Amino acid sequence: MLDTTSQLCYPTQGDQMETKVKQAYLYDFYGELLNGHQRKVYEDFFFHDLSLSEIAEDEGISRQGVHDMIKRCSRALEGYENKLHLVDKFLYIREKIGTIQNLARSYDETNQEMIRTEIERISNEIIEEL
């Protein structure tokens, strides 16, 4: 599960990139479910690195209003993921495809049967996950 609520607005330096990546995935999969105003505020904060004050000034709302909206949007996106698991499935499949690609690159005549068997096993796992 993706847990971003504890790092929403003030992540530590080490967690900042991970938080942005998680938020980007959530937004990519579920962002269209937010209304236009929510999307703009969310994008300004997470993707354009604007401060709460800058967004508040641009949108004509309070800094607290921006903070609350970002938190609400993040919870909504996380809620969609908790129900649908599209990001989790995408990451799982991407990992398995990477393994298949590595196996294909290591293919040679001496280990062809082992690689074929492993590729079939991974492919079946992906199909079962879908």
C-alpha positions as CSV (number, residue, x, y, z in Angstrom):
1,M,0.0,0.0,0.0
2,L,1.1,3.5,-0.6
3,D,1.2,5.6,2.6
4,T,1.8,9.2,2.0
5,T,-0.4,10.9,4.6
6,S,2.4,11.2,7.2
7,Q,4.8,12.8,4.7
8,L,2.2,14.9,2.9
9,C,3.4,18.5,3.2
10,Y,6.8,18.4,5.0
11,P,8.7,15.2,4.1
12,T,12.3,14.8,5.3
13,Q,15.0,15.2,2.7
14,G,15.4,11.4,2.3
15,D,11.7,10.8,1.9
16,Q,11.0,13.8,-0.3
17,M,11.7,12.0,-3.6
18,E,9.9,8.8,-2.7
19,T,6.9,10.9,-1.6
20,K,6.9,12.8,-4.9
21,V,7.1,9.6,-6.9
22,K,4.2,8.0,-5.0
23,Q,2.1,11.2,-5.4
24,A,2.9,11.2,-9.1
25,Y,1.8,7.6,-9.6
26,L,-1.4,8.3,-7.6
27,Y,-2.1,11.4,-9.7
28,D,-1.3,9.6,-13.0
29,F,-3.8,6.9,-12.3
30,Y,-6.5,8.8,-10.4
31,G,-5.9,12.5,-11.0
32,E,-8.8,12.8,-13.5
33,L,-11.2,12.0,-10.7
34,L,-10.4,15.3,-9.0
35,N,-12.2,18.4,-10.2
36,G,-10.3,21.1,-12.2
37,H,-9.6,23.4,-9.2
38,Q,-8.3,20.5,-7.1
39,R,-6.0,19.3,-10.0
40,K,-4.5,22.7,-10.4
41,V,-3.7,23.2,-6.7
42,Y,-2.4,19.6,-6.4
43,E,-0.2,20.0,-9.5
44,D,1.1,23.4,-8.3
45,F,2.1,21.9,-5.0
46,F,3.6,18.6,-5.9
47,F,4.8,19.1,-9.5
48,H,5.5,22.8,-9.8
49,D,7.0,23.1,-6.3
50,L,5.0,26.2,-5.4
51,S,4.6,27.0,-1.7
52,L,1.3,27.0,0.0
53,S,1.5,30.8,0.2
54,E,2.2,31.1,-3.6
55,I,-0.7,28.8,-4.4
56,A,-3.0,30.7,-2.0
57,E,-2.2,34.0,-3.6
58,D,-2.7,32.6,-7.1
59,E,-6.0,31.0,-6.2
60,G,-7.4,33.7,-4.0
61,I,-7.8,31.4,-1.0
62,S,-6.1,31.1,2.4
63,R,-2.9,29.2,2.9
64,Q,-4.8,26.9,5.3
65,G,-7.4,26.4,2.5
66,V,-4.6,25.2,0.2
67,H,-3.2,22.9,2.8
68,D,-6.6,21.4,3.5
69,M,-7.3,20.9,-0.2
70,I,-4.0,19.2,-0.8
71,K,-4.6,16.9,2.1
72,R,-8.1,16.1,0.9
73,C,-6.9,15.4,-2.6
74,S,-4.1,13.2,-1.3
75,R,-6.6,11.2,0.9
76,A,-9.0,10.9,-2.1
77,L,-6.2,9.6,-4.4
78,E,-5.0,7.1,-1.7
79,G,-8.6,6.0,-1.2
80,Y,-9.0,5.2,-4.8
81,E,-5.7,3.2,-4.7
82,N,-6.9,1.4,-1.6
83,K,-10.0,0.3,-3.4
84,L,-8.7,-0.3,-6.9
85,H,-4.9,-1.1,-6.5
86,L,-4.1,0.1,-10.0
87,V,-0.7,1.5,-8.9
88,D,0.2,-1.6,-7.0
89,K,-0.7,-3.8,-10.0
90,F,1.2,-1.5,-12.4
91,L,4.4,-1.6,-10.2
92,Y,4.1,-5.4,-9.8
93,I,3.8,-5.9,-13.5
94,R,6.6,-3.5,-14.3
95,E,8.9,-5.4,-11.9
96,K,8.0,-8.7,-13.5
97,I,8.6,-7.4,-17.0
98,G,12.0,-6.1,-15.9
99,T,12.8,-9.6,-14.8
100,I,11.7,-11.1,-18.1
101,Q,13.8,-8.5,-20.0
102,N,16.9,-9.4,-17.9
103,L,16.3,-13.1,-18.5
104,A,16.0,-12.5,-22.3
105,R,19.3,-10.5,-22.2
106,S,21.0,-13.4,-20.5
107,Y,19.7,-16.0,-23.0
108,D,22.2,-18.4,-24.5
109,E,22.2,-22.0,-25.8
110,T,23.4,-23.5,-22.5
111,N,20.6,-22.2,-20.3
112,Q,17.7,-21.8,-22.8
113,E,15.4,-24.3,-21.1
114,M,15.8,-22.8,-17.6
115,I,15.2,-19.3,-19.0
116,R,12.1,-20.4,-21.0
117,T,10.7,-22.0,-17.9
118,E,11.3,-19.0,-15.8
119,I,9.8,-16.6,-18.4
120,E,6.7,-18.8,-18.6
121,R,6.4,-18.9,-14.8
122,I,6.6,-15.1,-14.5
123,S,4.2,-14.6,-17.4
124,N,1.7,-16.8,-15.7
125,E,2.1,-14.8,-12.5
126,I,1.3,-11.6,-14.4
127,I,-1.7,-13.2,-16.0
128,E,-3.0,-14.4,-12.7
129,E,-2.5,-10.9,-11.2
130,L,-4.6,-9.3,-13.9
